[in-house]
């Protein structure tokens, strides 16, 4: 019985091994078939096509895949790493740019673009705030000279520096949508380029004065970098969590109808009163239409009177205590007396949902976004077991006693 059990177990083990071997062969065959259907050449053409269409991030990913396969000689691979480094420079991903430049150097130390790549390595280090490393690179690369003109179209020359059309396009593409819409005309784009170039010139001047190495400047740059990262994190989280339906917006409107109504309002004319004894005379002039009209509506609950009259809660309350056609008793505003006549008056009314739909959607979305952000902050504090021990200084400590 024991011998029979051992034989059975042995057969089972052999079947499992055979099954694994068979599955592995099928998987290997499938992967091999997939690789043969999509060649390295096709991957390279795909990456270049993405780049030509201005899809820089997607092109970079496609080049990464090609480089990982490594299906070409060292010189060609070095050239592709250099191209990828340039893409990452345009994307402001300087760490990845440096990684690819250094890889290109190792693959082809004597390349035709060695000097130009050396300049870009120094620029990437500077942009990362690594000024000492950049200086070391500059000194160690004694042969660095102004790069020869590339095939890219030059948009601007600042001394020896050249700004390409692609760089300008990248800057414009990073602008908010509304700002981009304002650059449709040739004149608007030229004005933008002039301003961009001016900021670059001033930035270089600031660097020459050593302002980029100032401790306060570096602290502010670090704070700004944190804010940018935080804003992107919040945007991504809001995009993932925010879900608003038309039913949600309608319910929010119904719960806050009083916020979207038009308050009671009036239009008035006025005359200044120099002598209180002449109030009857001024009232007659107002009724005859000789008053100065205030064209805009005055809303109940406000305190502001236009036409340079100023602020007066008392005057507004007096106006709304009268009906259309009535003359308001003299009211003192600052050091002057005024009399008003009610030209028009409208009662308070609610706005229909369709009238305020856009405003309601915007306000509801803002409220939901704030809730998401607050939830993130609360969870972050809970997860890290934060304990706040700060205590304000006593008054005697503040004055150094």
Secondary structure, DSSP 8 states (H G I E B T S, - for coil): -HHHHHHHHHHHHHHHHHHHHHHHHHHHHHHHHHHHHS-HHHHHHHHHHHHHTT-HHHHHHHHHHHHHHT-S-HHHHHHHHHHHHHHHHHTT-HHHHHHHHHHHHHH-TT-TTHHHHHHHHHHHHHHTT-HHHHHHHHHH-TT-------SS-EEEEETTEEEEHHHHHHHHHTS-HHHHHTT-SHHHHHHHHHHHHHHHHHHHHHHHTTGGG-HHHHHHHHHHHHHHHHHHHHHHHHHHH----HHHHHHHHHHTGGGGSB--EEEEEEEEES-GGGHHHHHHHHHTT-SEE--S-EETT--EETTTTEE-HHHHHHHTTS-TT-EEEEEEETTEEEEEEEEEEE--B---HHHHHHHHHHHHHHHHHHHHHHHHHHHHHHHTT---------HHHHTT-
